[in-house]
Amino acid sequence: MGHVSTEKYTSFLEKLVRFTHEEPYNRENYVALIHEICNDYNLAKGVTEFYTTPMMEQRGIGESLCDFDNGKGTRILLRLRIITSAKAVIIGTLYVDANGDEYDDTDIAQLDLMFRIILGFVSRMRLMRKVEEFGFYDMDGYRNYRAFARFLDVNNTENKLGGMIAFHYDMHNFGIINREIGRANSDIVMHQYYNLLNRTIGEDGIIARLGGDKFIGIFKPELKEKIVKIFLGTNIGYGDESGNKVRVAVGAGLYELPNPFMLKVYGNIMDKIMMASGIAKKKPNGGVVVYDDSMQVEKERVKRIQSEFTNAIQNEEFAVYYQPKVDVNTGRLVGAEALARWIKEGRAG
């Protein structure tokens, strides 16, 4: 005779399927159901293990999850090992009290099916998280450009970008910090600075790394004063001793999105924050520069000059003027400085 009635077992199955597929996922309902199943079947403990590959399983590098444990699990009742199509390994183990109930074939068959549903769910959730990590985080644990682009897409669809402030920054003189405190400590400093900004920005914005010490992000306008203060300089701790700190400042470019704002291409934002940060980066101690349209005009002017430069050389449009250098003591000519002027359409540039 089984531990539960057919009606009860059918109810468990129905709830398992519903709770493991509903959106949004309600973990509280799921865990309550797991506890109910374990109590009705007199189970002592249930453990799931997840490994990204069989090699990781052999090395013991994976994740373990236990949602029920009454401390009496001394005998393995059921153990399942599944390899997914993505070659991930999911293992589930049910424990019972060695001095407890006996389980017939009906019990084992029922538990086997329910446990397979649970393992499929756990595997799906873990794989989704791994996909999130691989797709939207870099190897050092920072959100990447794809995460930033996804944030823009989602909020653009919901018309929430208007009025927000996008930014790009380079960490000022980070090479010097690297030499002074070492690579390992400077990596800690970069993470701590990123975490500080991430906490300040919150869930309504995002910060992501482009690579190296270059970061981008976007935040709500009411946070501007706090964010700018961090950009201009803040002390960041590193190492085991709390007294170890280094002051970090950045060259940051901001772009205040108009309201309303509808994003058509990412370049509408990226070009502007990169342009402003390029100016900020030239400041001696870092700084913050807010984009305005005059920067675009200047960029186009410089680009036009650069495009005409090669032809100007070929057309011999540059004239060299020499300014003598005279020794003030002897009055003798000792050298000259050369000045090149661009003669274009009869006018010297």
ABEGO torsion letter per residue (X at the ends): XBABBAAAAAAAAAAAAAAAABOBBBAAAAAAAAAAAAAAAGBABBBBBBBABAAAAAAGBBBBBBABBAGABABBABBBBBBBAAGBBBBBBBBBBAABBBBBAAAAAAAAAAAAAAAAAAAAAAAAAAAAAAAABBAAGBBBAAAAAAAAAAAAAAGAABGBBBBBBBBBGAAAAAAAAEAAAAAAAAAAAAAAAAAAAEAABBBBBAEEABBBEBBBAAAAAAAAAAAAEBBBBBEABAABBBBBBBBBBBBBBBOBBBBABAAAAAAAAAAAAAAAAABAAEEBBBBBAAAAAAAAAAAAAAAAAAAAAAAGABBBBBBBBBBAAAGBBAEBBBBBBBBBGGBBX
